[in-house]
């Protein structure tokens, strides 16, 4: 079986950790009791790790090797309980119960370290939570432009209403994109613009 190697650093956001998503497992049929599946991670087309998921009644068993830096490889094999909650319109939603000692949170994603645990146990933030406000605003307005079938570049004209989209929906997206675009300038540029306006200097 492949390895599961994890490096820890100061960049404690979810994007830097390998993860196991119970929703993906369910869609792939990997939660059916008796099913054994192999999942892997890759970067730039090269595999960086793998994990075996053994499905059992009301739990899965995670099997993998891991190490930190140059320490010896360590074999892990432990269960993770599965919980289910009813949906409003029938059926149920599945969750992991975080296996970290003293936790047991109901979560959809576990992140890999010595064990796979929830982001709260590893004190992980989502990537967007570490972004500066103007970066989040820029990402928001670019996402709306792409959603409407246009280019993410703010230098290009705003996309026209896609065929089949209601005008009310389109107008709401226009307003949201415009408000986000107004917030997407870094603070130093805003200070420069305000300063030049106050002194009567033209901004070019």
C-alpha positions in Angstrom: 0.0 0.0 0.0 1.1 3.5 -0.6 2.2 6.0 2.0 0.5 8.8 3.8 3.1 11.3 4.6 2.2 14.5 6.4 4.3 17.6 7.0 3.3 20.1 9.7 4.1 23.8 9.4 2.8 27.2 10.0 0.4 27.2 7.1 -2.4 25.6 9.2 -5.2 25.7 6.6 -7.3 22.8 5.4 -5.8 23.0 1.9 -2.4 21.9 3.2 -3.7 18.7 4.7 -4.8 15.4 3.1 -8.5 14.8 3.7 -11.1 12.1 3.6 -14.6 13.2 2.7 -17.5 10.9 3.7 -19.7 12.4 1.0 -17.3 11.2 -1.7 -17.0 7.8 0.0 -20.8 7.4 0.0 -21.1 8.4 -3.7 -18.5 5.8 -4.6 -20.3 3.1 -2.6 -17.3 2.8 -0.3 -19.5 2.8 2.8 -21.2 -0.5 2.0 -20.2 -3.0 4.7 -17.5 -5.3 3.5 -16.2 -2.9 0.8 -12.5 -2.2 0.8 -11.4 0.8 -1.3 -8.1 2.5 -1.9 -7.9 6.3 -2.0 -4.9 8.4 -2.9 -3.7 12.0 -3.1 -1.5 13.5 -5.8 0.2 16.8 -6.5 1.3 17.9 -10.0 0.3 14.5 -11.3 2.4 12.6 -8.9 1.0 10.4 -6.1 1.9 11.7 -2.6 0.0 9.2 -0.4 -2.8 6.7 -0.1 -5.2 5.2 2.4 -7.3 2.0 2.6 -10.9 2.4 3.8 -12.5 -0.7 5.1 -16.3 -0.3 5.4 -18.0 -2.1 8.4 -21.3 -1.8 10.1 -21.7 1.9 11.3 -18.0 2.6 10.9 -15.0 2.6 8.6 -11.5 1.4 9.4 -8.7 3.6 8.1 -5.5 1.8 7.3 -2.3 3.6 6.2 1.4 4.3 6.9 2.6 7.7 7.9 5.7 9.5 9.2 6.9 13.0 10.1 10.0 14.3 8.4 12.7 11.6 8.7 11.1 9.6 11.5 10.4 5.9 11.0 7.2 4.9 9.2 4.3 4.1 11.5 1.4 1.8 10.6 -2.1 2.9 11.6 -5.3 0.9 11.6 -8.3 2.3 13.6 -12.1 2.6 13.4 -14.0 5.8 12.8 -17.7 5.7 13.7 -20.4 6.8 11.3 -23.5 8.7 12.3 -26.6 9.4 10.3 -29.1 12.3 10.6 -32.5 12.5 8.7 -33.0 14.9 5.9 -36.1 17.1 5.7 -37.3 15.5 2.5 -36.4 11.9 3.3 -33.3 9.9 3.4 -30.3 10.6 5.7 -27.0 12.3 5.8 -23.9 10.5 6.9 -21.2 11.9 9.1 -17.9 10.9 10.6 -17.5 11.0 14.3 -14.1 12.5 14.9 -11.9 9.8 16.4 -9.6 12.2 18.3 -9.7 11.6 22.0 -12.3 13.7 23.7 -13.8 15.0 20.5 -16.5 13.0 18.7 -17.7 15.9 16.6 -20.0 15.1 13.8 -18.1 16.1 10.6 -18.1 15.4 6.9 -14.3 15.7 6.4 -11.4 14.4 8.4 -7.9 15.8 7.9 -4.7 13.7 8.1 -2.0 13.9 10.7 -0.9 11.1 13.0 -4.6 10.2 12.9 -7.4 11.6 10.7 -9.4 14.1 12.8 -11.6 17.1 12.4 -10.3 20.6 11.5 -11.2 21.8 15.0 -8.8 19.3 16.6 -6.0 20.4 14.3 -7.0 24.0 14.7 -7.2 24.4 10.9 -8.8 27.4 9.2 -10.3 27.3 5.7 -8.1 28.9 3.1 -10.7 31.7 2.6 -10.5 32.6 6.3 -6.8 33.4 5.9 -7.4 35.7 2.9 -7.3 39.4 3.2 -10.8 41.0 2.8 -9.9 42.5 -0.5 -8.7 39.1 -1.8 -12.0 37.5 -0.8 -13.9 40.3 -2.5 -11.8 39.8 -5.7 -12.4 36.1 -5.7 -16.1 36.7 -5.2 -16.5 39.0 -8.2 -14.4 36.8 -10.4 -16.4 33.8 -9.5 -19.6 35.6 -10.5 -18.2 36.6 -13.8 -17.2 33.0 -14.5 -20.6 31.7 -13.4 -22.2 34.0 -16.0 -20.0 32.6 -18.7 -17.5 35.5 -18.8 -13.8 36.1 -18.1 -12.6 36.5 -14.5 -10.6 39.6 -15.6 -12.0 42.9 -14.3 -10.5 44.6 -17.3 -13.1 42.9 -19.6 -16.7 43.9 -19.9 -19.1 42.4 -17.4 -20.9 39.3 -18.9 -24.4 39.6 -20.3 -27.3 37.6 -19.0 -27.0 33.9 -19.9 -29.8 32.4 -21.9 -32.4 30.9 -19.6 -31.4 32.9 -16.5 -34.1 35.0 -14.9 -33.5 38.7 -15.0 -34.1 38.9 -11.2 -31.3 36.4 -10.6 -29.0 38.2 -13.1 -29.6 41.6 -11.5 -28.8 40.2 -8.0 -25.5 38.8 -9.3 -24.7 42.1 -10.9 -25.2 44.0 -7.7 -23.3 41.4 -5.7 -20.4 41.5 -8.1 -20.4 45.3 -8.1 -20.3 45.5 -4.4 -17.5 42.9 -4.2 -15.5 44.8 -6.9 -15.8 48.0 -4.8 -14.1 46.1 -1.9 -11.4 44.3 -3.9 -8.8 47.1 -3.9 -5.9 46.7 -1.4 -5.9 49.2 1.4 -2.7 50.9 0.2 -4.3 51.7 -3.2 -7.4 53.1 -1.4 -5.2 55.3 0.8 -3.4 56.5 -2.3 -6.6 57.4 -4.1 -8.1 59.1 -1.1 -4.9 61.1 -0.4 -4.7 62.3 -4.0 -8.4 63.3 -4.0 -7.9 65.3 -0.8 -4.9 67.1 -2.3 -6.5 67.6 -5.6 -4.0 65.4 -7.5 -5.3 63.6 -10.5 -5.1 59.8 -10.3 -3.9 58.2 -13.5 
